[in-house]
């Protein structure tokens, strides 16, 4: 909470002075936390298993981007199922490149708290796509290698990612590192509200796709509607976590992921402009909403990078 114009730090432990080396550089805390469990050191490390899994996933997502974003009209030959029109394929392809960027950051991160929230959001994302695969099993091209890559990914990661999250999160000291900022309460409140609205829409898309299909900006099927709902749910989960996480460093990568994804969606909308056959007001509302959301996220990213009164001295 913000009181008297200054951030309330009661719920985030300040990092102790002992984390500085004799040369004045920041290094991880090495504090044993009895709450995390015996022998667990709160050094904010990213475990090797997490890095390995991230490295393995990156080329899979990159390949999906190439197929869906660069060749959206050839999904009948290259993808797990045929998608029409191309806008849906490009939206998903842009999401996969954004995901590849996240896992690159996860593979190279030195601090777990900077990437940890993503493992929660991606678990929801993969679980939704796994369920959609079972529900629409007959729509998939079971003889294509891309289907089996899809099935392996979305049937395994809903179990694997929570396991990695549980193992890593014990090392998060829940401290504010030097140079970090606390997200102002008005921003956190707005992001939680946005997350709630977007997750509600994603839930309707997944549970009752027929209620959305007739009002979509471009043609959708129950399978593509449910698939896109997972891509909408991912950022929603991140936005909702602003309710209890205050460290800007915990969100920076995900704001960058969202910006990249929205830029790619905007480019896709330009490429597939002829496919937008929905109500004109709805189509323009979608376009303006995308543009406004992109501008606001870029503004947030820039503003939080500037020095502020709530930034800890480094």
Secondary structure by P-SEA (a helix, b strand, c coil): cccccccccccccccccccccccbbbbbbbcccccccccccccccccaaaaaaaaaaaaaaaaaaaaccccccccccccccccccaaaaaaaaaaaaaaaaaaaaaaacccccccaaaaaaaaaaaaaaaaaaaaaccccccccaaaaaaaaaaacaaaaaaaaaaacccccccccccccccccaaaaaaaaaaaaaaaaaaaaaacccccccccccccccaaaaaaaaaaaaaaaaaaaaccccccccccaaaaaaaaaaaaaaaaaaaaacccccccaaaaaaaaaaaaaaaaaaaaaaaaaaccccccccc
